[in-house]
Amino acid sequence: MSSPVLMRSDIVTEPVHILFVIDQLCEVGGAERVLLNTIRLLPKEQFRCSLITFKIDLSFDLFQSLPCPHVVYPIHRTYDFSGLRALSAMRQYLKQENVQIIHTFHETSDLWAGPICKLFRRCALVSSRRDMGILRTLKHDIAYRALHSMFDLVLTVSDQVRQFCIKEDGLSPQKVATLYNGLEVRNLTVRNGFSDLRRQLAISSTAPLVVTVGNIRPVKGIDVLVETAAIVVRHYPDSVFLVVGRKSDKKYVEDLEARVTQLGIQRNVRFWGESDDVPSLLRSCDVFFLPSRSEGFSNALIEAMACGLPCVASRVGGNDEAIEEGRSGYLVGCENAIDAAERILRLLGNPTFAKQMGNRGRKIVESKFTAEIMIQQLIGHYERLLAARRN
């Protein structure tokens, strides 16, 4: 345990114990990265963090060395023997630990672990909501409405998600705040190993490179990217659309590959797979394209903007809170490959304008979406919760 520190009140006290709870750490997605970065960046003299999860995949390097003490309580179903065993273990954990804030991520943590922990410990309960309910079932919708008063604070990744939670979950607007994802911008400024990207792809030094980043499943709209690519290659036959991400849905990937073959654009659409150095890869490309069908707030989008790439994104979720239409990027209708192709062609045909757009996007990230801003705002939320509980 950390040694006592002097807080602003001049009273010697222990760092505040924040318990983070997330359903699983089995995919390196936006929520997982934000959670682990948050734990790493919270000031240690002020906060002591711990983590509970119900499943972990240690084949991912990111999860092999977590930034705080963690416990895994395996659960098959929340209301079978494994759920009861996890409930008992969490109760014992909370009896031993002076947890003051519980911060949950995803449905099982929100609706099962969070309320249980709060009943045992009676501390502040914070929920992070990161999407427009795309993974919810009817029972989730009912439970979120039934338990809405149990949450002391709900943090949403965009204003669109905030409005969704207020409307669908019956939350008081005063209890819901937008907390945008933040990037460590200084880590995105150097190329590290992708100078030979074009050689690896066997394409010329002048071939246009359009990139997207995201684990490959239907919600990410990679099929729309394929149709967009088929239009763009009519004008730029050597252009390449690079898909960076894990093949999360095998059947969907097979359908994509079949469509690419049917369109005869196998050399123009490449599935790169996962990458440990996405920023360097982004900096080797010309345009970023995000064709998602749903987003809460896209880490990949602001990462591309931070790397100075002009961006074309579907007008869903919080994308229009990151992009200033026509200035720092373009927004297009969801599923609209024709409009997406037109915007990409406009950028490829005017490199000077594309560079200016990319520069404006980078400045937006530096002013609104940095890790420093995110952490300072989160600390402010935590401090207000703690102050309210003391009064």
N, C-alpha and C positions, 0 to 999 in steps of 0.2 A: 504494500500500500504506500502511496506517495506520502512524503512528510508534510506536516502542516504548513500552510502558506498564509501570507498576510493579504486579506481581501480589501476591497475599497472601503468597507465599513470599519477597518482597523481592528476587526475581531479575528483572532486566529481560528481558522476552521479548516476542515478537510475539503479537498476538491469535491464538487458535486458529482455524484455517481449517476451516469446516464446508461441505462440498459437498452441496447438496440435489439430488436427482434425481427428477423426476416424469415420468410417461409423456407427458402432454400438458397444455397450457393452452388448452383449446378450449371450456370451459364453466365458468361461474362457479358452482361447487358448493362444498360445505362443505370438501372437502379443499383446493381451490385457495385459498380464503379463509384457512383456517387456516395453510397453508404460507406465504403471503405476509405475513400478520400476524406469524407467528413470526420470519421474517427481519427484518421491520421493527422488532420489539420486543426482539430479543436485544441486549444491551449491546455497543455497537461497540468499547468499550475492551477487551472480553474475547473477542469472537468476530468473525471476518471471514467473511462468507457469500458463496457463489457458487451458481449454479443451472445445471443442465443439464436440458433437455427435448428431446423428439424431435418435437414439433409444437406450434405456437402459432397462435392465431387473434387477430390484432391488431385485429379489428373490435370487440373488447371493450376499453373504456377501461381496465379494471383491469390488462390485460396490456401496455398501451402504455408504461407507466413502472414497470418492476419495481424492487423496493427493493434490488437488488444486481446485480453483474455477472452476465450470463447468456450461455449458448451454446445454440444450437439445432442438433442433429444429426439431420437428417431420416432417418427409417427407414420403409421400406415393410414389410419383414419382417426379423426379427432375424437370420435366417440367409441372406439374399441379399446382393447386392453392397452395397446401402445399409447393411445391418447391419455388414458388414466395414469399410466406410468409416468408419462411426460408431465402431466399435471402435478403429480406428487413430487416429482423432482424439482419442478419450478417453484413449488410452494416452499420446499426446503431451501432452495437457493435464495429466495427472497427473505426468508427468516434470518439467513446468515449475512446477507448483504444490505447495506444501507442505501438502497436504490431510491433516488428522488424523482427521476423522470424515466418513464418507459416510452420508447420511440419505435413505432412499428412500421413495417413495410410489407405490403401485399395482404391478400384476403385472410388467410389462416391466422396470421399474426394480428391483423386488425380485429377480427371478429371472434377469435377464440383465445389466443394467448394474451392479447392486450387487456381485455376485460377481466380475465382470470387473474393476471398479475396485479391489476389495480385493486381487485377485491381483497387479495392477500396483503398487499402492501399499502394500498390507499395513497398512492403517489400520483403525480401528474401523468396523464396519458396523451401522447402526441402521435398522430398518424400521418404518414407521408402518402399522398395519393398522386400517382404518376401517369394515369391514363384516363381515357374517356369510358371506362367500364367495359373494355373489350373482352376481358376474361371472366366477367361476372356471369353467374347463373341467376335464376329467379330467387333461389334461396339466399344468395349473396345480397341481392337487392332488398329483400325483406329484412335481412339481418342488419344491414347498414342503416336502414330507416329505424328499426326497433332500438338500436344501440346508439343512435346519434348523440344522445345527451351524455353518454359516458366519456366522450372525447373532450379533453380540455382545449385542444388545439388541433386543427387539421391543416397541414402544410401541403399546398398544391404546386406542381411544377410550372403551371401557367395560369393565366386568368381564365382561359377557356375551361380548364379542369376545375378551377375554383367555382365557376358558375354551374358546371355540371354537378358538382358535389352539393352545392347549396340547393339546387332544384331537385335532384334525384334522391338525396339522402335526408332532406329535411333539416340540414344543418343551419344554425344561426350564422348569418354573415359575419358577425363579430368574432366567431370562433374559427374562421377560415381565412388563411393568408397565403398569398403567392410567394413562393421561394424558388427563384429560378436556379437551375443547375449552374455551377460555376467551373471554369477551367483554369488550370495553372498555365497561363498564357506563355510564361517564360520557357516552359518545356516544349513549346510548339514551334520554336524559332530556328531549329537546326535540322538539316537533313542528316539522317543517320543510316546510310547503307542502301538507299534506293536510287543512287545515281545511275545504276545500270538496269533500271526497271525496263526501259525500252528494249534493251538487249535480251532480258529475260522473256519479254513478250514477243520477241522477234518482229518488232515493228520499227519503222523509220523514225528518225529524230524529229520529223515534222508532223507525224500522224497525230491528229487530235485525240486526246485522252479524256473521256468522261467517266467519272467514278461515282459509285454509291457505296455506303457502308452500313451494314446491318445484318443480323442473323436472318437467314433466308427462310421466310415463311410467308403465307399469303398476305398478311396484313402489311407487309413491307412493299407490296406492289411491284415486285421484280418483273412480273409478267407485263406490266405497263412499260417498264424500262425496255424490255425486249421489243415491244411494238414501236416504241419511240426510236430505238436504235435502227430498226428497219427503215424508218423514214429518213433519218439523218444520213445513213450510208449511201443513199441515192445521190446526195450532194457531196459527201466526203467519204469516198469508197474505202479509204485506209483508216478511218476513225475506229477507235476501240472503246467499248463500254466495259468498264472493269467493275465487277461485283465483289466486294470484300466482305466476308462474313461467313459464319458457320452455317453449314447446310442442316438447319434445324428440322426441316420437314422433307423427308426423303421423297415422298410421292410428288410433292410440289416441285422439287428440284428436277425430278425425272420429266415432269410435264414441261418445265421450262426448257430443258435441254432438247426435248422433242420439238418444241416450237421453234427454237433457234435453228435446228436442222431443217425444219420445214421451210423456214424463211431463207435459208441459204446464207446465214450470217455467222457461221461458226467462228470464223476468224475475227469477227467484229465484236462478239460478246464473249468475255472471258470470266470464268468463275475462279477467283484468286484463292478463296478460302480465308481462314483467319489470319490476322497479322498482329505481331507484337509491337509494331511500329507504324501505326496508322498515320500519324502526322507526317512522317517522312514520305510515305506513299502519296498522301494528299498533295504534298508540295511538288510532286512530280507530274501532276495532272493539270488539265486545263479548265474543267468545269465539274462542279459537284451537282448531282441530280438526286433528289429525294422524292420518290414516287409513292410514299406510304399512303395507305387507306385510312389510317388513324395514327395519331401521335398525341402524347401528352405534351412533351416538349423534347425535341430531338437533340441529344448530345452530339450525334454525328453532324448535324447541321451547323451548330455553333462551332464545332471543332474545325469543320471545313472553312467557315467564315474566318476563324482565327488564323488559319493558314493562308488567308488571302485569296481563296478561290471564289469566283463568282458562282452563285448558287441558283438552281431552279428547284422549287419544292412545291408539293401539292398543298392546296389551301385547306389544311386540316389541323385541328388541335391548336397548339401554340406556335405553329410555324410563322403566322403573320405577326407574332409578337417579337420575333427575331429578325425577320426580313422587312425592310422598307421597300415596298413594291417599286420596281423600276430604278431604285437607287443602289441598294445593297444586294439585290437579287430579284428573282421573278417568282411569283406565285401563280400556279395554274390549277385548274379544276381537277379534282380527284378523278382518276381513270382517263384523263384526256391526253392521250399520246400525241395527238396532232398539235395541240397548243404547246405541250412540253417540247416537242421537236422543233417547233418554230422558235421558241426562246433559246434553245441550245444552239440552233443554227445562227441566230442573231449574235450570240456571244462568240461563236467560232469565227464568224465573218468579220468581227470587229475586235481584234485583240487589245487595242488601246482602251476601248470602252470597257471590255471585260476586266482588264487590270484595274481600272478606276473603280469599278463596281466591287471587285475583291478587296481593294484597299478600304473602301467605305465599310464593308462588312467586318473587316478586322477591327476597325475603330469602334464599331458598335459593341463587339464582344469585349473589348478592352474597357469600355465605359459601363457596361451593364451585366456582363456574364462571366466575371472572374471568380475564382475560388475565394479570394479575399473578401469580395462583396458578399458572397453566399455565406461564408462562415461568420462574418460580423453580424449579418442579419439573423442568422440562426441563434447566435449567442444572445442577441437582443430578445428574441422570442423566449428562449429558456429563462433568461433573467426576469422577464415580466411574469412568467408562470410561477417562478419561485417566490417572487415578491408578493404575488396575489395569495399564495398559500400561507405566507407568513402573516398576512394581515387578517 
